[in-house]
């Protein structure tokens, strides 16, 4: 969904197997020095995994012919793996993850992955060679390849997948195609149907602007009508809609902008100045390529999943209005399903209610690993 450039301007025990080693390039991330370097050094030291059976590594994996950056962190290799699939497209959340992820790492081995042509992966391949490969199916298949790699590398039968925003479309597609790889699927800010999503978001934001007697917002929003156009998503119009969605708290509840969210990436131990520039460039490149392709993307006809499903939904989210996902889940047949509502959140529950998010992961998600859980 809304990538960070649009929002800002407008708003996982096991040894590596030989087969896996052939697709992995080990790296030692060392962001260049800039004014944020002292802060990054403090965060890196504070967040360092020091437990004897822990894992803290980054590497480049070749997925679908494209080199992509992967970060893996956890306090105990015996824990189940949780693959976090970021939003956007290209709104990487690895640079943000230090602010909320550390408690998760006591219960899971958490994998952050910069998708093709996103963030640190952007400079690993020729962008123009990537452009024709940027399709929903390719992102899904990249994720499946990564899961297979993680299973081999860390000796796991299955893993958890958490998809956020755009990443929830990727994650849900993985759950539909390869449920055998997953303990459960977790959707946060779940996307079900792009046309419904944009239609409801626009209507809600316009109504808020009118109630607020915000003449500028009403003029700008009415100026992009009809939004969205049938079978077409216009990125410039989406930018205007997101500007006011963010202003009215549809990204962060009771927040007028997204600076607090985006700027914490400057203290990420894995992201230096060059990485942040790649983040910006990849957002512009990927959104302009992908957004028009998403107009007809829908999971409305997905009525059965052979894997447990848990949705983390922010009550005040207008980036991905939650009732669409709630209604879809009510129709879905699955081994188990539930919604965890975040009453003081919009689109970013992991940031807005970090304690509640960790509690839900610990009590509603992790037990689904069942007999594969290590002894306590």
C-alpha positions in Angstrom: 0.0 0.0 0.0 1.1 3.6 0.6 4.9 3.5 0.4 6.9 5.8 2.5 7.8 8.4 -0.1 4.1 9.1 -0.9 3.3 9.1 2.8 6.2 11.4 3.6 5.6 13.8 0.8 1.9 13.9 1.5 1.4 12.5 3.7 15.2 -18.2 11.5 18.4 -25.0 14.6 20.2 -26.2 11.8 23.3 -25.9 9.6 23.4 -24.4 6.1 23.0 -27.1 3.5 25.1 -27.1 0.4 22.0 -26.4 -1.8 21.2 -23.4 0.3 24.7 -22.1 0.4 24.8 -21.9 -3.4 22.1 -19.3 -3.3 23.4 -17.2 -0.4 26.1 -14.6 -0.2 27.2 -13.9 3.4 27.8 -10.2 4.1 28.8 -8.0 7.0 26.6 -4.9 6.9 28.6 -1.8 7.6 26.6 1.4 6.8 28.8 4.3 6.0 29.4 7.1 8.5 27.0 10.0 8.7 25.5 12.2 11.4 23.3 9.4 12.7 26.2 6.9 13.1 26.6 7.4 16.9 22.9 6.6 17.4 23.1 3.6 15.1 26.1 2.3 17.0 24.1 2.6 20.3 21.1 0.8 18.9 23.3 -1.9 17.4 25.0 -2.6 20.7 21.8 -2.5 22.6 20.1 -4.9 20.1 23.0 -7.3 19.7 22.0 -11.0 20.1 24.4 -12.4 22.7 22.5 -15.6 23.7 24.6 -18.7 23.0 22.0 -20.3 20.7 21.0 -17.1 19.1 21.2 -16.1 15.5 22.0 -12.6 14.0 23.1 -12.6 10.4 22.4 -10.9 7.1 22.9 -12.4 3.7 22.1 -11.9 0.0 19.8 -14.6 -1.4 19.1 -15.2 -5.1 15.3 -15.5 -5.5 13.8 -15.8 -8.9 17.1 -14.8 -10.4 17.3 -11.6 -8.4 19.7 -10.9 -5.6 17.8 -9.8 -2.4 18.8 -8.8 1.1 17.7 -10.9 4.1 18.2 -10.2 7.8 17.7 -12.9 10.4 17.6 -12.3 14.2 16.5 -14.4 17.1 17.5 -15.3 20.7 17.1 -19.1 20.3 17.5 -21.0 17.0 15.0 -23.6 18.3 12.2 -21.0 18.1 9.9 -21.0 15.1 10.7 -18.7 12.2 8.5 -15.7 11.5 9.0 -14.2 8.1 7.8 -10.6 8.0 6.8 -9.5 4.5 6.9 -5.7 4.2 4.5 -3.3 2.6 4.7 -0.8 -0.2 5.4 -2.1 -2.8 9.0 -1.3 -1.8 8.1 0.2 1.6 10.8 -1.7 3.4 10.4 -2.2 7.2 13.8 -3.6 8.0 15.1 -0.1 8.9 12.0 0.5 11.1 12.1 -3.0 12.7 14.6 -2.2 15.5 12.0 0.0 17.1 9.5 -2.9 17.7 11.0 -6.3 16.9 13.4 -7.0 19.8 10.8 -8.6 22.1 9.6 -10.8 19.1 13.1 -12.2 18.9 12.7 -14.0 22.3 9.8 -16.0 20.9 10.6 -16.3 17.2 13.5 -16.2 14.8 12.4 -13.1 12.8 13.3 -12.7 9.2 13.1 -9.3 7.5 13.5 -9.3 3.7 13.9 -6.4 1.3 11.9 -7.6 -1.7 13.2 -7.3 -5.2 13.8 -3.7 -6.3 13.2 -2.6 -2.7 15.6 -0.9 -0.2 19.0 -2.6 0.1 17.9 -5.0 -2.7 17.5 -2.2 -5.2 21.2 -1.7 -5.8 21.9 -5.5 -6.1 20.3 -5.7 -9.6 19.9 -3.6 -12.7 16.6 -1.8 -12.0 15.5 -1.9 -15.6 16.1 -5.6 -15.8 13.9 -5.9 -12.7 11.1 -3.8 -14.1 9.3 -6.5 -16.2 9.6 -9.0 -13.3 7.7 -6.8 -10.9 4.4 -8.7 -10.8 2.3 -10.0 -7.9 3.0 -13.6 -8.9 6.8 -13.0 -8.9 6.7 -11.5 -5.4 4.7 -14.5 -4.2 7.1 -17.0 -5.8 10.1 -15.1 -4.4 8.6 -15.4 -0.9 8.1 -19.2 -1.5 11.7 -19.6 -2.6 12.9 -17.7 0.5 10.7 -19.9 2.8 12.3 -23.0 1.2 15.7 -21.6 1.8 15.0 -20.7 5.4 13.6 -24.2 6.1 16.8 -25.8 4.8 19.2 -23.3 6.4 17.6 -23.4 9.9 16.3 -27.0 9.9 12.6 -26.2 10.0 9.6 -28.0 8.6 7.3 -25.0 8.5 7.4 -21.3 9.4 5.0 -18.4 10.2 4.4 -15.7 7.7 3.3 -12.2 8.7 2.3 -9.9 5.8 1.8 -6.2 6.4 -0.2 -4.0 4.0 1.1 -4.7 0.4 3.0 -7.6 2.1 -0.3 -9.0 3.2 -1.3 -9.5 -0.5 2.0 -11.4 -1.0 1.6 -13.4 2.2 -2.0 -14.4 1.5 -1.0 -15.5 -2.0 1.8 -17.7 -0.4 -0.7 -19.2 2.1 -3.1 -20.0 -0.8 -0.5 -21.6 -3.0 1.8 -23.4 -0.4 -0.1 -23.8 2.9 2.1 -26.9 3.6 5.0 -24.5 4.3 3.2 -22.6 7.0 2.1 -23.1 10.6 -0.2 -20.1 10.2 -0.7 -16.9 8.2 -0.9 -13.6 10.0 -2.2 -10.6 8.0 -1.7 -7.1 9.4 -3.4 -4.2 7.6 -4.8 -7.0 5.4 -5.5 -6.2 1.8 -8.3 -8.2 0.1 -9.4 -6.2 -2.9 -7.7 -3.1 -4.3 -10.7 -1.5 -5.8 -12.8 -1.9 -2.6 -9.9 -0.7 -0.6 -9.3 2.5 -2.5 -13.1 3.2 -2.8 -13.7 2.8 0.9 -10.6 4.7 1.9 -11.4 7.6 -0.4 -15.0 7.8 0.9 -14.0 7.7 4.5 -11.3 10.4 4.1 -13.6 12.7 2.1 -16.2 12.4 4.8 -13.7 13.3 7.5 -12.6 16.3 5.5 -16.2 17.5 5.1 -17.0 17.0 8.8 -13.9 19.0 9.6 -14.9 21.7 7.2 -11.5 21.4 5.6 -12.0 23.2 2.4 -8.6 22.5 1.0 -8.9 18.8 1.6 -12.4 18.6 0.2 -11.3 20.5 -3.0 -8.2 18.3 -3.5 -10.1 15.1 -2.9 -13.1 16.0 -5.0 -10.6 17.1 -7.7 -9.4 13.5 -8.2 -12.9 12.0 -8.5 -13.8 9.5 -9.7 -11.3 7.7 -7.5 -10.4 5.0 -8.1 -11.3 4.7 -11.7 -12.6 1.3 -12.7 -9.8 -1.1 -13.4 -7.2 1.6 -13.1 -5.1 3.1 -10.3 -3.5 6.5 -10.8 -0.5 6.9 -8.6 -0.7 10.7 -8.6 -4.3 10.6 -7.5 -3.4 8.0 -4.8 -0.8 10.4 -3.6 -3.5 13.1 -3.0 -5.8 10.6 -1.3 -3.0 9.3 1.0 -2.0 12.8 1.9 -5.3 13.4 3.6 -5.7 9.8 4.8 -2.4 10.3 6.7 -3.5 13.8 7.9 -6.7 12.3 9.4 -4.9 9.5 11.2 -5.5 6.7 8.7 -1.8 5.6 8.9 -1.0 6.4 12.5 -4.0 6.9 14.8 -4.2 10.5 16.1 -1.1 11.4 14.0 -1.1 14.2 11.4 2.0 12.9 9.6 4.2 9.9 9.2 7.5 11.5 10.2 7.7 9.6 13.5 7.5 6.3 11.6 9.8 7.0 8.7 12.5 8.9 10.5 13.3 6.1 13.0 14.9 4.3 10.0 17.8 6.7 10.4 18.9 4.9 13.5 18.8 1.4 12.0 22.1 -0.5 12.4 21.6 -2.0 9.0 20.7 1.2 7.1 23.2 3.9 6.3 22.7 7.0 4.2 23.3 5.2 0.9 20.7 2.6 2.0 18.2 5.3 2.8 18.8 6.8 -0.6 18.2 3.4 -2.2 15.0 3.1 -0.1 13.8 6.4 -1.7 14.8 5.5 -5.2 13.3 2.0 -5.0 10.0 3.4 -3.7 9.7 5.8 -6.6 10.7 3.1 -9.1 8.7 0.2 -7.8 5.5 2.2 -7.1 5.4 3.7 -10.5 5.9 0.3 -12.0 3.6 -1.8 -9.8 0.7 0.5 -8.8 -1.1 0.4 -12.2 -0.8 -3.4 -12.1 -2.7 -3.8 -8.9 -6.1 -2.3 -9.9 -7.6 -5.8 -10.4 -5.8 -7.7 -7.6 -8.4 -9.3 -5.4 -8.8 -12.2 -3.0 -12.6 -11.9 -2.8 -13.0 -15.3 -4.5 -10.5 -17.0 -2.1 -13.0 -18.8 0.1 -10.9 -21.7 1.5 -7.4 -21.7 3.1 -5.8 -24.9 4.4 -3.9 -23.0 7.1 -4.9 -21.1 10.3 -5.4 -17.4 9.6 -5.1 -14.5 12.2 -5.7 -10.9 11.2 -4.2 -8.0 13.1 -6.5 -5.1 12.3 -6.3 -1.4 13.4 -9.7 0.0 14.2 -8.9 3.4 12.7 -7.1 2.3 9.6 -8.1 4.1 6.4 -5.0 2.9 4.4 -6.5 -0.6 4.4 -10.1 -0.2 5.8 -10.4 -3.2 8.2 -14.0 -4.1 7.7 -13.2 -5.4 4.2 -10.9 -8.0 5.7 -13.2 -8.7 8.6 -16.1 -9.5 6.2 -13.8 -11.6 4.0 -12.6 -13.6 7.0 -16.2 -14.3 8.1 -16.8 -16.0 4.7 -13.5 -17.9 4.7 -13.2 -21.6 5.5 -9.9 -22.4 7.4 -8.7 -24.8 10.1 -9.0 -21.8 12.5 -9.4 -18.1 12.1 -9.6 -15.1 14.3 -9.2 -11.3 14.4 -7.2 -9.4 16.9 -8.5 -5.8 17.0 -6.1 -2.9 17.8 -8.4 -0.3 19.2 -5.8 2.4 19.4 -4.2 1.8 16.0 -4.6 2.6 12.4 -2.3 1.0 9.9 0.8 0.4 12.1 -0.2 -1.8 15.1 3.4 -3.0 15.6 4.4 0.6 16.2 1.2 2.0 17.7 0.5 -0.8 20.1 3.8 -2.7 20.3 2.9 -4.5 23.6 -0.5 -5.6 22.3 1.2 -6.8 19.0 3.7 -8.9 20.9 1.1 -10.3 23.2 -1.0 -11.4 20.3 2.0 -13.0 18.6 2.9 -14.8 21.8 -0.5 -16.1 22.8 -2.5 -16.3 19.5 0.2 -17.2 17.0 3.2 -19.0 18.5 1.2 -21.9 20.0 0.1 -22.9 16.5 3.6 -24.3 16.0 2.3 -27.1 18.3 4.7 -30.0 18.7 7.5 -28.2 16.9 7.9 -25.8 19.8 11.1 -26.3 21.8 10.8 -27.3 25.5 10.2 -24.3 27.8 
